């Protein structure tokens, strides 16, 4: 499988999203994509890793992040006001990513909800 490519991600984004997305950071290995974004605090930033060493699930549970066959992704968006449906946003984004991967021909993939 081809490694994650910032250029290919940008090329395949809708024009509106290309302009909204400030930065894309890609790591072969990272402690946690979420922790990295929390540390750097950059709005409209996407952080991806091919493996994580210290991923976390719900309620601080350990998140298994093996190095093959998965993409670990976190996105930092800064809201002016928090939407009432905010708690559904991570699931909605996960489904959208799965659907986008299907549209470009990926098969057999799924979405794992954090433990």
VORO-801533 format. One record per atom (N, C-alpha, C): residue number from 1; chain; atom name; x, y, z. Coordinates in nm, 3 decimals, m for minus. Example, Ala and Ser with C-alpha at 12.3 -4.5 7.8 and 13.67 -1.06 7.14 Angstrom:
REM VORO-801533
  nr kette atom    east   north      up
   1     A    N   1.319  m0.569   0.780
   1     A   CA   1.230  m0.450   0.780
   1     A    C   1.320  m0.330   0.780
   2     A    N   1.285  m0.225   0.708
   2     A   CA   1.367  m0.106   0.714
   2     A    C   1.290   0.003   0.787
END
This chain:
REM VORO-801533
  nr kette atom    east   north      up
   1     A    N   0.084  m0.118   0.000
   1     A   CA   0.000   0.000   0.000
   1     A    C   0.088   0.125   0.000
   2     A    N   0.049   0.220  m0.078
   2     A   CA   0.124   0.345  m0.088
   2     A    C   0.111   0.427   0.040
   3     A    N   0.222   0.487   0.081
   3     A   CA   0.221   0.570   0.202
   3     A    C   0.128   0.691   0.183
   4     A    N   0.083   0.746   0.293
   4     A   CA  m0.002   0.865   0.288
   4     A    C   0.071   0.978   0.218
   5     A    N   0.000   1.051   0.135
   5     A   CA   0.062   1.158   0.057
   5     A    C  m0.016   1.288   0.073
   6     A    N   0.049   1.390   0.126
   6     A   CA  m0.013   1.522   0.143
   6     A    C  m0.063   1.573   0.009
   7     A    N   0.018   1.557  m0.095
   7     A   CA  m0.018   1.606  m0.228
   7     A    C  m0.144   1.536  m0.280
   8     A    N  m0.150   1.404  m0.267
   8     A   CA  m0.267   1.330  m0.316
   8     A    C  m0.392   1.364  m0.236
   9     A    N  m0.376   1.385  m0.107
   9     A   CA  m0.492   1.423  m0.025
   9     A    C  m0.546   1.556  m0.074
  10     A    N  m0.459   1.654  m0.089
  10     A   CA  m0.502   1.787  m0.136
  10     A    C  m0.565   1.780  m0.274
  11     A    N  m0.506   1.703  m0.365
  11     A   CA  m0.558   1.692  m0.502
  11     A    C  m0.699   1.635  m0.504
  12     A    N  m0.734   1.552  m0.408
  12     A   CA  m0.863   1.485  m0.408
  12     A    C  m0.968   1.553  m0.321
  13     A    N  m0.933   1.665  m0.263
  13     A   CA  m1.030   1.739  m0.183
  13     A    C  m1.116   1.828  m0.272
  14     A    N  m1.238   1.848  m0.232
  14     A   CA  m1.326   1.946  m0.293
  14     A    C  m1.255   2.082  m0.286
  15     A    N  m1.275   2.167  m0.385
  15     A   CA  m1.207   2.297  m0.392
  15     A    C  m1.230   2.379  m0.264
  16     A    N  m1.351   2.377  m0.213
  16     A   CA  m1.381   2.451  m0.090
  16     A    C  m1.297   2.398   0.026
  17     A    N  m1.287   2.267   0.038
  17     A   CA  m1.207   2.209   0.146
  17     A    C  m1.059   2.237   0.128
  18     A    N  m1.012   2.242   0.004
  18     A   CA  m0.871   2.273  m0.019
  18     A    C  m0.835   2.408   0.041
  19     A    N  m0.927   2.503   0.032
  19     A   CA  m0.901   2.637   0.085
  19     A    C  m0.921   2.646   0.236
  20     A    N  m1.009   2.562   0.289
  20     A   CA  m1.036   2.566   0.434
  20     A    C  m0.928   2.494   0.514
  21     A    N  m0.869   2.393   0.458
  21     A   CA  m0.770   2.313   0.530
  21     A    C  m0.636   2.385   0.528
  22     A    N  m0.594   2.432   0.645
  22     A   CA  m0.470   2.510   0.654
  22     A    C  m0.345   2.424   0.639
  23     A    N  m0.340   2.312   0.713
  23     A   CA  m0.220   2.229   0.715
  23     A    C  m0.256   2.081   0.719
  24     A    N  m0.169   2.001   0.661
  24     A   CA  m0.179   1.856   0.671
  24     A    C  m0.044   1.807   0.720
  25     A    N  m0.044   1.738   0.833
  25     A   CA   0.078   1.679   0.887
  25     A    C   0.063   1.528   0.883
  26     A    N   0.165   1.461   0.830
  26     A   CA   0.163   1.316   0.816
  26     A    C   0.286   1.258   0.884
  27     A    N   0.263   1.159   0.968
  27     A   CA   0.371   1.095   1.041
  27     A    C   0.366   0.944   1.018
  28     A    N   0.482   0.883   1.006
  28     A   CA   0.489   0.738   0.998
  28     A    C   0.446   0.679   1.133
  29     A    N   0.496   0.742   1.241
  29     A   CA   0.464   0.697   1.376
  29     A    C   0.455   0.819   1.466
  30     A    N   0.357   0.816   1.556
  30     A   CA   0.333   0.930   1.644
  30     A    C   0.275   0.876   1.774
  31     A    N   0.298   0.945   1.884
  31     A   CA   0.235   0.901   2.009
  31     A    C   0.084   0.900   1.992
  32     A    N   0.027   1.013   1.948
  32     A   CA  m0.118   1.026   1.930
  32     A    C  m0.146   1.144   1.838
  33     A    N  m0.229   1.125   1.737
  33     A   CA  m0.264   1.236   1.648
  33     A    C  m0.341   1.342   1.726
  34     A    N  m0.429   1.300   1.813
  34     A   CA  m0.507   1.394   1.893
  34     A    C  m0.417   1.474   1.987
  35     A    N  m0.326   1.408   2.056
  35     A   CA  m0.235   1.477   2.147
  35     A    C  m0.147   1.576   2.071
  36     A    N  m0.105   1.539   1.950
  36     A   CA  m0.021   1.628   1.869
  36     A    C  m0.098   1.756   1.836
  37     A    N  m0.224   1.741   1.795
  37     A   CA  m0.305   1.860   1.763
  37     A    C  m0.333   1.945   1.886
  38     A    N  m0.360   1.881   1.998
  38     A   CA  m0.384   1.957   2.121
  38     A    C  m0.261   2.039   2.160
  39     A    N  m0.143   1.983   2.137
  39     A   CA  m0.018   2.053   2.170
  39     A    C   0.006   2.171   2.076
  40     A    N  m0.022   2.154   1.947
  40     A   CA   0.011   2.257   1.848
  40     A    C  m0.100   2.358   1.823
  41     A    N  m0.223   2.325   1.857
  41     A   CA  m0.337   2.419   1.853
  41     A    C  m0.345   2.502   1.726
  42     A    N  m0.354   2.435   1.613
  42     A   CA  m0.367   2.503   1.484
  42     A    C  m0.505   2.469   1.426
  43     A    N  m0.590   2.570   1.411
  43     A   CA  m0.723   2.547   1.356
  43     A    C  m0.714   2.500   1.211
  44     A    N  m0.812   2.419   1.170
  44     A   CA  m0.821   2.366   1.033
  44     A    C  m0.698   2.287   0.993
  45     A    N  m0.651   2.206   1.084
  45     A   CA  m0.532   2.125   1.062
  45     A    C  m0.566   1.977   1.072
  46     A    N  m0.514   1.900   0.978
  46     A   CA  m0.533   1.756   0.973
  46     A    C  m0.403   1.688   1.012
  47     A    N  m0.410   1.592   1.102
  47     A   CA  m0.293   1.517   1.146
  47     A    C  m0.320   1.369   1.121
  48     A    N  m0.232   1.302   1.046
  48     A   CA  m0.246   1.160   1.017
  48     A    C  m0.121   1.086   1.057
  49     A    N  m0.139   0.960   1.095
  49     A   CA  m0.025   0.875   1.129
  49     A    C  m0.055   0.733   1.081
  50     A    N   0.049   0.663   1.043
  50     A   CA   0.032   0.524   1.002
  50     A    C   0.034   0.431   1.122
  51     A    N   0.087   0.478   1.235
  51     A   CA   0.076   0.405   1.360
  51     A    C   0.087   0.504   1.476
  52     A    N   0.029   0.464   1.590
  52     A   CA   0.035   0.546   1.710
  52     A    C   0.089   0.461   1.824
  53     A    N   0.169   0.523   1.908
  53     A   CA   0.228   0.452   2.022
  53     A    C   0.144   0.467   2.149
  54     A    N   0.068   0.575   2.158
  54     A   CA  m0.008   0.601   2.280
  54     A    C  m0.146   0.656   2.248
  55     A    N  m0.214   0.594   2.152
  55     A   CA  m0.349   0.636   2.118
  55     A    C  m0.442   0.615   2.237
  56     A    N  m0.546   0.699   2.245
  56     A   CA  m0.642   0.688   2.355
  56     A    C  m0.782   0.674   2.298
  57     A    N  m0.862   0.595   2.366
  57     A   CA  m1.003   0.582   2.332
  57     A    C  m1.086   0.663   2.429
  58     A    N  m1.213   0.630   2.439
  58     A   CA  m1.301   0.699   2.532
  58     A    C  m1.258   0.671   2.676
  59     A    N  m1.281   0.768   2.762
  59     A   CA  m1.250   0.758   2.904
  59     A    C  m1.105   0.721   2.931
  60     A    N  m1.014   0.764   2.842
  60     A   CA  m0.871   0.742   2.861
  60     A    C  m0.823   0.600   2.837
  61     A    N  m0.908   0.515   2.783
  61     A   CA  m0.868   0.376   2.758
  61     A    C  m0.762   0.370   2.649
  62     A    N  m0.677   0.267   2.657
  62     A   CA  m0.572   0.247   2.557
  62     A    C  m0.637   0.215   2.421
  63     A    N  m0.581   0.272   2.316
  63     A   CA  m0.630   0.253   2.180
  63     A    C  m0.524   0.178   2.101
  64     A    N  m0.557   0.057   2.057
  64     A   CA  m0.462  m0.023   1.979
  64     A    C  m0.441   0.042   1.843
  65     A    N  m0.316   0.066   1.808
  65     A   CA  m0.284   0.138   1.683
  65     A    C  m0.173   0.066   1.606
  66     A    N  m0.201  m0.053   1.554
  66     A   CA  m0.096  m0.126   1.483
  66     A    C  m0.051  m0.054   1.356
  67     A    N   0.067  m0.091   1.310
  67     A   CA   0.132  m0.016   1.202
  67     A    C   0.090  m0.057   1.061
  68     A    N   0.003  m0.152   1.044
  68     A   CA  m0.033  m0.188   0.907
  68     A    C  m0.183  m0.189   0.886
  69     A    N  m0.224  m0.136   0.773
  69     A   CA  m0.363  m0.146   0.733
  69     A    C  m0.460  m0.045   0.792
  70     A    N  m0.412   0.053   0.866
  70     A   CA  m0.500   0.151   0.928
  70     A    C  m0.449   0.293   0.904
  71     A    N  m0.539   0.387   0.918
  71     A   CA  m0.503   0.528   0.916
  71     A    C  m0.556   0.588   1.044
  72     A    N  m0.473   0.660   1.116
  72     A   CA  m0.514   0.728   1.238
  72     A    C  m0.517   0.876   1.206
  73     A    N  m0.632   0.939   1.230
  73     A   CA  m0.656   1.073   1.183
  73     A    C  m0.723   1.156   1.290
  74     A    N  m0.676   1.278   1.308
  74     A   CA  m0.742   1.376   1.393
  74     A    C  m0.744   1.507   1.318
  75     A    N  m0.851   1.582   1.339
  75     A   CA  m0.868   1.711   1.272
  75     A    C  m0.902   1.816   1.376
  76     A    N  m0.837   1.930   1.366
  76     A   CA  m0.863   2.040   1.459
  76     A    C  m0.944   2.148   1.387
  77     A    N  m1.066   2.167   1.434
  77     A   CA  m1.153   2.272   1.382
  77     A    C  m1.192   2.359   1.499
  78     A    N  m1.180   2.489   1.484
  78     A   CA  m1.212   2.580   1.593
  78     A    C  m1.349   2.643   1.568
  79     A    N  m1.444   2.609   1.652
  79     A   CA  m1.581   2.660   1.640
  79     A    C  m1.594   2.797   1.705
  80     A    N  m1.677   2.884   1.644
  80     A   CA  m1.711   3.010   1.710
  80     A    C  m1.805   2.980   1.826
  81     A    N  m1.904   2.895   1.800
  81     A   CA  m1.993   2.844   1.904
  81     A    C  m2.010   2.695   1.879
  82     A    N  m2.020   2.619   1.985
  82     A   CA  m2.031   2.474   1.975
  82     A    C  m2.172   2.434   1.930
  83     A    N  m2.183   2.356   1.821
  83     A   CA  m2.315   2.313   1.775
  83     A    C  m2.382   2.220   1.877
  84     A    N  m2.515   2.218   1.879
  84     A   CA  m2.589   2.130   1.971
  84     A    C  m2.559   1.984   1.944
  85     A    N  m2.528   1.951   1.819
  85     A   CA  m2.502   1.812   1.779
  85     A    C  m2.354   1.778   1.781
  86     A    N  m2.275   1.854   1.854
  86     A   CA  m2.130   1.835   1.855
  86     A    C  m2.089   1.692   1.890
  87     A    N  m2.160   1.630   1.983
  87     A   CA  m2.123   1.494   2.027
  87     A    C  m2.130   1.393   1.913
  88     A    N  m2.203   1.422   1.807
  88     A   CA  m2.214   1.332   1.692
  88     A    C  m2.107   1.357   1.585
  89     A    N  m2.029   1.462   1.601
  89     A   CA  m1.937   1.502   1.495
  89     A    C  m1.830   1.398   1.463
  90     A    N  m1.774   1.332   1.563
  90     A   CA  m1.668   1.235   1.533
  90     A    C  m1.721   1.117   1.455
  91     A    N  m1.840   1.070   1.491
  91     A   CA  m1.902   0.959   1.417
  91     A    C  m1.936   1.003   1.275
  92     A    N  m1.990   1.122   1.259
  92     A   CA  m2.026   1.174   1.127
  92     A    C  m1.904   1.186   1.037
  93     A    N  m1.795   1.237   1.091
  93     A   CA  m1.672   1.251   1.013
  93     A    C  m1.617   1.113   0.976
  94     A    N  m1.618   1.020   1.071
  94     A   CA  m1.571   0.885   1.043
  94     A    C  m1.649   0.820   0.929
  95     A    N  m1.780   0.835   0.930
  95     A   CA  m1.863   0.781   0.822
  95     A    C  m1.830   0.848   0.689
  96     A    N  m1.812   0.980   0.692
  96     A   CA  m1.777   1.052   0.569
  96     A    C  m1.644   1.005   0.512
  97     A    N  m1.545   0.981   0.598
  97     A   CA  m1.415   0.931   0.551
  97     A    C  m1.432   0.793   0.488
  98     A    N  m1.508   0.705   0.552
  98     A   CA  m1.533   0.571   0.495
  98     A    C  m1.600   0.581   0.358
  99     A    N  m1.699   0.668   0.347
  99     A   CA  m1.769   0.684   0.219
  99     A    C  m1.677   0.741   0.112
 100     A    N  m1.591   0.836   0.149
 100     A   CA  m1.497   0.894   0.052
 100     A    C  m1.398   0.788   0.004
 101     A    N  m1.350   0.703   0.095
 101     A   CA  m1.258   0.597   0.056
 101     A    C  m1.326   0.498  m0.038
 102     A    N  m1.452   0.471  m0.014
 102     A   CA  m1.529   0.381  m0.102
 102     A    C  m1.543   0.442  m0.241
 103     A    N  m1.567   0.573  m0.246
 103     A   CA  m1.582   0.642  m0.375
 103     A    C  m1.456   0.635  m0.460
 104     A    N  m1.340   0.627  m0.396
 104     A   CA  m1.215   0.620  m0.475
 104     A    C  m1.169   0.475  m0.496
 105     A    N  m1.255   0.379  m0.460
 105     A   CA  m1.227   0.240  m0.494
 105     A    C  m1.180   0.149  m0.383
 106     A    N  m1.162   0.199  m0.262
 106     A   CA  m1.119   0.113  m0.152
 106     A    C  m1.237   0.024  m0.110
 107     A    N  m1.207  m0.103  m0.086
 107     A   CA  m1.311  m0.197  m0.044
 107     A    C  m1.266  m0.271   0.080
 108     A    N  m1.362  m0.319   0.157
 108     A   CA  m1.331  m0.400   0.275
 108     A    C  m1.289  m0.320   0.398
 109     A    N  m1.305  m0.191   0.395
 109     A   CA  m1.266  m0.110   0.509
 109     A    C  m1.385  m0.086   0.601
 110     A    N  m1.358  m0.035   0.719
 110     A   CA  m1.464  m0.007   0.813
 110     A    C  m1.424   0.103   0.909
 111     A    N  m1.511   0.128   1.003
 111     A   CA  m1.489   0.231   1.101
 111     A    C  m1.489   0.167   1.239
 112     A    N  m1.384   0.192   1.318
 112     A   CA  m1.378   0.139   1.455
 112     A    C  m1.407   0.253   1.550
 113     A    N  m1.511   0.236   1.627
 113     A   CA  m1.547   0.337   1.725
 113     A    C  m1.455   0.322   1.846
 114     A    N  m1.405   0.434   1.900
 114     A   CA  m1.314   0.424   2.015
 114     A    C  m1.379   0.349   2.130
 115     A    N  m1.305   0.247   2.175
 115     A   CA  m1.350   0.157   2.283
 115     A    C  m1.442   0.228   2.377
END
